[in-house]
Amino acid sequence: MINVKLKDLNSNGNIKIDIIGKGRKQRKVYIKPELYNRILDEIKPKEYLFENEHNRPFTRQLMFRFFNRLDIHPHLLRHSCAMYLKEKGASIKYISEYLGHSSIAITAEYYFHDKPGPDVVNYFD
């Protein structure tokens, strides 16, 4: 995402970002307009979505520090995309291939488990 240019963003509700991801494959990442606006307010970019004061793209290290400051881990974007696809009805096979996982078992373990995480509300209380 360090080379994403503002002119390459697509918006129709959510912001769609085309990136080159794991395995050098082209991927789409969706972010909500609220997060996009927070990024714009913090950085005030002119050419790149994530750029320094000299209008050059962030390094990986600077990108990590920026997201930490927003209380967002960069891997959350990847996870959010996978969950978005799941909610839209994409198959586990499609999501696995999209994420570049070596097997469907990896995708199942992280995105299709039957155990709720610690942040899930217990509806039986």
Summary of the structure (lengths in Angstrom):
residues: 125
radius of gyration: 16.2
end to end distance: 41.6
largest distance: 53.6
contacts: 298
relative contact order: 0.12
helix: 45%
strand: 14%
